[in-house]
Amino acid sequence: MPIDRSAALAAEPTVREVSWTRRDVLLYHLSLGAGRHADADPELRWTFERDLQVLPTFAAVAGQGISAGDVAAPGLALPGVDVDLRRVLHAGQAHTVHRPLPVEGSARISSRVAEVWDKGKAAVVVLESTAVTGGGEGGGEPLWTSRMQIWARGEGGFGGEPGPEESWAAPDREPDHVLESPTTPGQALLYRLNGDLNPLHADPVFAAAAGFDRPILHGLASYGVVAKTLVDGVLDGDAARLTSIGVRFAGVLVPGETIRTSVWREGDRLTLVATCLERGDAPVLSHATAEVTA
């Protein structure tokens, strides 16, 4: 069944309630490499309950981790979008937090299809979600807004608009910061406990069938690693100063490789390029920007 853009855009938002605990936050930070050198720096603001802060990108996994038990992460069940999941790629992700995320709490998340673009050989589905504090039918204060871009191969050609052309380029000068973030060979095995149990990130046989030499790191793990690196290397370790971050997933990273992030700062806006150090700066994240506070 082809994509029905009108049905997708007209559908009522789906609503779900999620909750998380300090354990979920601690696991998330550990899965991004926090405390790797605990003998020299245990990074207690990321790894210990006292004075614990929450990386804004935790919003991407809130309600899906160890405290959720066997509850499956939300899938791609969208009105008007009937696509083959084997041909779907997570193309981009952005989060804006409206206040520092609490170390434990609950939220009501409302999600809708914000746009569907026809790229000819593929379709791009933009899924927008908003989270407010607390559950139930009451009001609640805004917590975060997210936008996910889904690239559906072979699903274009339905007669829709191609969408706006988005030009993007890094500033034509040397970066203000160049930050390196090593990953470990077992990092994907730890990160998948946040809720994404796709065997592509664990099973060598499955990864080989998908065309990879070995399991790859989750794109959202690279996204989180870069966010933590920005907080540590540019924002004096204060997670509350990172208010938004958006990226396109431009290439894979194998656990054990190093992400090199170049950062250009213009006031409260950061432009980012993340590459793989060991593979000649092969792209990992592109079209990447962040908003920060002083």
RAFENJO-V615132 format. One record per helix or strand of 3 or more residues. SS is the DSSP state (h for helix, s for strand). FROM is the first residue (numbers start at 1). TO is the last residue. Records with the same first field share a line. If there is no record, write none. Layout:
SS=FROM-TO  FROM-TO
//
This chain:
h=5-10  22-31  44-47  56-60  66-68  85-87  187-194  199-201  204-209  219-233  239-241  277-279
s=14-20  88-97  105-118  122-133  142-153  177-182  242-249  258-266  269-276  282-292
//
